[in-house]
Amino acid sequence: MTSTNRTDRQSEARSERHLIGPIAIAGLAILVMLLNRFCESHYQWWPHQVYELTENLSVAFFIAVLVGLGVEDRLSREQFLGVLAETMTKRGYLNQFDAEELKNKIQHDVIKTYFAKKGIQEINERDGILPHFDKLFEYIGKPFREGVINNISIGYDTTNGAVDRENFRIIDETSYECRKVGELIKEEIRWEAERREIGHIIRVDITLEKPGSTEKPGSTGKPGSTKPHIVSLVPSNTEFLREEDYKSPFEAVARKKGFILKLDKVEKGLNEVDGLLVTRRVEYTAPIARGIIWNMSDPSKGLDITIEYPQDKEIAVNKFGMAEGEWYEPKEYDPVHRFRTHKLKVRRNVWMLPMEGFAINFIERKK
């Protein structure tokens, strides 16, 4: 046996002996932690202060081991550091913190440590982007919509038999897939506007179609097929909806104009169907002078909007949270329907978040 081989084996033996102490201490810390959690979960008399103290002592054991290894060879230290990191990030360890502690303490500490490593020692936690990041973080655990297609057709109101130059009659039709996060998709279909933004809601039609449906609305049905749900809000005695027209499964929106449709009131378990296809058609009037405000209501992946409006109007658009390059306005006119088309295009893989959208004001086209 060469001297080099003997030296390597002696080095390995010293390394193994060196790890015996830290492993024993780590094992003791884990044993104490498990015993502490067992007592806390099985014995009501186990004091919470003792539970917290023991948890902290267990972590202190780990830190002591880390410090001990810090003065020895680098390989052993890095090996144990990997084990420690894995232990600290186990779900069982993180589960002892509540949601606010995880978000406000641990998550923020990780973010600050990350940027400290990049040379940024102080981030603006109050006025910087961190509070906005917290809002984005919450959307990760929320259901979302996919493939949103929205067609808005705007014309003058002719309810009284004549063209009303003060009010529009608008048909807003939107379709999308509801995608699940956790156990549920979104629990309701909601459409709302401030009371002064619109005039009257004339009619609401909603189609809910499960993935794999083989029937079309209005079909007679076949054995084993799935028929889409069609629910409508229809005026009883007038041209527009009134409070008495809101019947289950629809609900009115408090202090606003609009409606809420609870999916589980249409069919039990419908709010658990991943990929539920929703088509929502709302017909309403709106004063021309107020313009139109459009907001994204839910986190959505993919958006395609087409807005048609009278040819004798021009529009001024104020976008919030949307890029200039996502807009396209054709120059051609439709001589049959006398409409000009304004299109908003967003690539299918682009996410849009609540409160992103636009406002449109209408002005007379110069002749």
C-alpha positions in Angstrom: 0.0 0.0 0.0 1.5 3.4 -1.0 1.9 6.3 1.4 -0.7 8.3 -0.6 -3.4 5.6 -0.2 -2.6 5.4 3.6 -2.9 9.2 3.8 -6.2 9.2 2.0 -7.7 6.5 4.2 -6.5 8.3 7.3 -8.1 11.5 6.1 -11.4 9.7 5.4 -11.3 8.1 8.9 -10.7 11.5 10.5 -13.6 12.9 8.4 -15.9 10.1 9.5 -14.9 10.5 13.2 -15.3 14.3 12.9 -18.9 13.8 11.7 -19.9 11.5 14.5 -20.3 14.3 17.1 -22.3 16.6 14.8 -24.5 13.8 13.7 -25.2 12.8 17.3 -26.1 16.3 18.2 -28.3 16.7 15.1 -30.0 13.4 15.9 -30.6 14.5 19.5 -32.1 17.8 18.2 -34.4 15.9 15.8 -35.4 13.5 18.6 -36.2 16.4 21.0 -38.2 18.2 18.3 -40.3 15.1 17.4 -40.9 14.4 21.1 -41.9 18.0 21.7 -44.4 17.9 18.8 -45.8 14.6 19.9 -46.5 15.9 23.4 -48.0 19.2 22.0 -50.4 17.3 19.8 -51.4 14.5 22.2 -51.4 16.2 25.6 -53.5 19.3 26.1 -51.6 20.1 29.4 -48.3 20.5 27.4 -47.5 24.3 27.8 -47.2 26.2 24.6 -44.3 28.2 26.1 -42.4 24.9 26.6 -43.3 23.9 23.0 -41.8 27.1 21.6 -38.8 27.0 23.9 -38.0 23.4 22.9 -38.4 24.3 19.2 -36.0 27.1 19.5 -33.5 25.0 21.4 -33.6 22.4 18.7 -32.8 25.0 16.1 -30.0 26.2 18.4 -28.5 22.7 18.4 -28.4 22.8 14.6 -26.7 26.2 14.7 -24.2 25.0 17.3 -23.3 22.0 15.0 -22.9 24.4 12.1 -20.6 26.7 14.0 -18.6 23.6 15.2 -18.2 22.5 11.6 -17.3 25.9 10.5 -13.8 25.6 12.1 -13.1 22.3 10.5 -12.5 21.1 6.9 -14.7 22.8 4.3 -16.0 19.6 2.7 -17.6 18.4 6.0 -19.1 21.9 6.6 -20.7 22.0 3.1 -22.1 18.5 3.5 -23.7 19.4 6.8 -24.9 22.7 5.4 -26.8 20.8 2.7 -28.4 18.5 5.3 -29.3 21.6 7.4 -30.8 23.4 4.5 -32.9 20.4 3.5 -34.1 20.0 7.1 -35.0 23.7 7.5 -37.0 23.7 4.3 -39.0 20.5 5.0 -42.7 21.3 5.1 -42.9 19.9 8.6 -40.6 22.7 9.8 -42.4 25.4 7.8 -45.8 24.3 8.9 -45.1 25.6 12.4 -45.5 29.2 11.1 -48.8 30.8 10.1 -49.4 32.3 6.7 -48.6 35.9 7.8 -45.3 34.8 9.4 -44.3 32.9 6.2 -45.1 35.8 4.0 -44.0 38.8 6.1 -41.0 37.3 7.9 -39.5 34.3 6.2 -40.3 35.3 2.6 -39.1 38.9 3.1 -36.0 37.7 4.8 -35.2 35.4 1.9 -35.7 38.3 -0.5 -33.5 40.7 1.5 -30.8 38.1 1.8 -30.9 37.4 -1.9 -30.4 41.0 -2.8 -27.7 41.4 -0.1 -25.8 38.7 -1.9 -26.0 40.9 -5.0 -24.6 43.9 -3.2 -27.9 45.6 -2.4 -27.9 45.9 1.4 -31.2 47.9 1.8 -34.4 47.5 -0.2 -37.2 50.0 0.2 -39.8 47.8 2.0 -42.4 50.6 2.4 -42.4 52.6 -0.9 -40.6 50.1 -3.2 -42.0 47.2 -5.2 -42.1 44.8 -2.3 -45.7 45.6 -1.3 -46.8 45.1 -4.9 -44.9 41.8 -5.0 -47.0 40.7 -2.0 -50.2 41.3 -4.0 -48.8 39.3 -6.9 -47.8 36.5 -4.5 -51.4 36.1 -3.4 -52.5 35.4 -6.9 -50.4 32.2 -7.1 -53.0 30.4 -4.9 -56.1 31.7 -6.7 -58.0 30.1 -9.6 -57.5 31.7 -12.9 -59.1 32.1 -16.4 -57.5 30.9 -19.6 -58.1 31.9 -23.2 -60.3 35.0 -22.6 -62.2 36.2 -25.7 -64.2 39.3 -25.4 -66.4 40.9 -28.1 -68.0 44.2 -27.3 -70.5 45.6 -29.8 -71.5 49.2 -29.2 -74.4 51.0 -31.0 -76.9 53.7 -30.2 -79.8 52.8 -28.0 -83.2 52.5 -29.9 -85.4 51.4 -27.0 -87.9 54.1 -27.6 -88.1 53.6 -31.4 -85.7 56.4 -32.2 -81.9 56.7 -32.2 -80.8 58.0 -28.8 -77.7 60.1 -29.3 -77.1 60.3 -25.5 -76.9 56.6 -24.7 -75.3 53.5 -26.2 -76.8 50.0 -26.3 -73.9 47.5 -25.7 -73.6 43.8 -26.0 -70.7 42.4 -24.0 -69.9 38.8 -24.8 -67.0 37.0 -23.1 -65.9 33.4 -23.1 -63.1 31.7 -21.1 -62.0 28.5 -19.4 -62.0 28.3 -15.6 -58.8 26.7 -14.4 -58.4 25.1 -11.0 -55.9 25.9 -8.3 -56.2 23.6 -5.3 -59.7 22.0 -5.1 -61.8 24.7 -6.7 -62.1 26.9 -9.8 -63.6 30.3 -9.2 -66.8 30.0 -7.2 -68.9 32.6 -9.0 -69.4 34.5 -12.2 -69.6 38.2 -11.5 -70.3 41.2 -13.6 -70.6 44.6 -12.1 -70.3 48.3 -12.8 -70.6 51.5 -10.8 -74.2 52.8 -10.8 -73.3 55.9 -12.8 -71.2 54.0 -15.4 -74.2 52.3 -17.0 -77.9 52.8 -17.5 -80.0 49.6 -17.4 -79.1 46.0 -17.7 -81.4 44.6 -20.4 -80.6 40.9 -20.4 -78.0 38.3 -19.2 -77.3 34.9 -20.7 -74.7 32.5 -19.4 -73.7 29.1 -20.8 -71.7 26.7 -18.6 -70.2 23.8 -20.4 -68.1 21.0 -18.9 -65.1 19.7 -20.7 -66.0 16.8 -23.0 -69.6 18.0 -23.5 -71.1 16.4 -26.6 -74.3 18.4 -26.9 -75.0 21.9 -28.1 -77.4 24.3 -26.4 -80.9 23.5 -27.4 -80.3 19.8 -28.3 -82.7 17.1 -27.2 -80.0 15.0 -25.4 -78.4 11.7 -26.0 -77.6 8.9 -23.5 -74.3 9.5 -21.8 -73.9 13.0 -23.1 -73.4 16.2 -21.1 -75.8 19.0 -21.7 -74.5 22.6 -21.1 -76.2 24.7 -18.5 -77.9 27.8 -19.8 -79.0 30.3 -17.2 -80.6 33.7 -18.0 -81.7 36.9 -16.4 -84.7 38.2 -18.4 -86.8 41.3 -17.6 -90.3 40.4 -16.4 -92.4 43.4 -17.5 -90.0 46.1 -18.7 -87.2 46.5 -21.2 -84.6 46.3 -18.4 -83.9 44.2 -15.3 -85.4 45.1 -11.9 -84.7 43.9 -8.4 -87.6 41.3 -8.5 -86.0 39.8 -11.6 -83.0 38.6 -9.6 -83.9 35.0 -8.7 -81.7 32.1 -7.7 -79.1 31.2 -8.8 -78.5 34.9 -9.5 -77.8 37.5 -6.9 -77.7 41.3 -7.1 -74.4 43.2 -6.4 -74.6 45.4 -3.3 -74.3 49.1 -4.1 -73.5 48.5 -7.7 -75.2 47.4 -10.9 -74.6 43.8 -12.0 -75.0 40.2 -10.9 -73.4 37.3 -9.2 -73.9 33.7 -10.3 -72.9 31.1 -7.7 -71.7 28.0 -9.7 -72.6 25.5 -7.0 -76.2 26.8 -7.0 -76.4 25.9 -10.7 -75.1 22.4 -10.1 -73.5 20.9 -7.0 -69.8 20.5 -7.6 -69.7 22.7 -10.7 -67.2 24.9 -9.0 -64.8 21.9 -8.9 -64.7 21.3 -12.7 -61.3 22.2 -14.1 -61.7 23.6 -17.6 -65.3 24.7 -17.3 -66.1 26.8 -20.3 -68.0 29.9 -19.5 -69.8 32.1 -22.1 -71.3 35.3 -20.6 -73.5 37.7 -22.6 -74.6 40.9 -21.1 -76.8 43.5 -22.9 -77.1 47.0 -21.3 -77.3 50.7 -21.9 -74.7 53.3 -20.9 -74.5 57.1 -21.2 -72.1 58.0 -24.0 -70.6 60.9 -21.9 -69.4 58.4 -19.3 -67.3 56.3 -21.7 -66.4 52.7 -21.0 -64.2 51.3 -18.3 -62.9 47.7 -18.7 -61.0 45.9 -15.9 -59.6 42.4 -15.8 -61.6 40.8 -13.0 -59.5 37.6 -12.4 -55.9 36.5 -13.1 -56.1 35.5 -16.7 -53.8 33.8 -19.2 -54.4 35.0 -22.8 -56.7 37.7 -23.9 -58.3 38.7 -27.2 -60.7 41.7 -27.3 -62.6 43.1 -30.2 -64.6 46.4 -29.7 -67.0 47.6 -32.4 -68.3 51.2 -32.2 -70.3 53.6 -34.4 -68.4 55.0 -37.3 -69.3 58.6 -36.5 -67.3 58.4 -33.2 -63.6 58.6 -32.4 -62.1 57.2 -29.3 -59.5 58.3 -26.8 -58.0 55.3 -24.9 -56.3 55.4 -21.5 -54.5 52.1 -20.7 -53.5 51.0 -17.3 -51.1 48.1 -17.0 -51.2 47.3 -20.7 -48.4 47.9 -23.3 -48.8 50.0 -26.4 -47.7 47.2 -28.7 -50.7 45.1 -27.7 -53.2 47.4 -29.5 -54.2 47.2 -33.1 -56.7 49.6 -34.9 -57.7 48.7 -38.5 -58.2 51.6 -40.8 -60.9 50.0 -42.9 -64.6 50.6 -42.4 -67.5 48.2 -42.7 -69.8 49.8 -45.3 -72.7 47.3 -44.4 -72.9 47.7 -40.6 -71.2 51.1 -40.6 -68.9 50.1 -37.7 -65.3 50.7 -37.1 -63.4 47.9 -35.3 -60.8 48.5 -32.6 -58.9 45.4 -31.5 -56.8 44.7 -28.5 -54.5 41.7 -28.9 -52.5 40.0 -26.2 -50.4 36.9 -26.8 -51.9 33.7 -25.5 -49.1 33.1 -22.9 -49.2 36.6 -21.5 -50.8 37.0 -18.0 -53.1 39.8 -17.0 -53.9 40.6 -13.4 -56.9 42.2 -11.8 -57.3 45.9 -12.2 -55.3 46.0 -15.5 -57.4 47.3 -18.3 -58.4 50.5 -20.1 -60.9 53.4 -20.3 -62.4 54.6 -23.5 -64.0 58.0 -24.1 -66.0 58.7 -27.2 -65.9 61.9 -29.2 -67.6 63.1 -32.4 -65.6 62.3 -35.5 -64.6 65.4 -37.4 -66.2 65.6 -40.8 
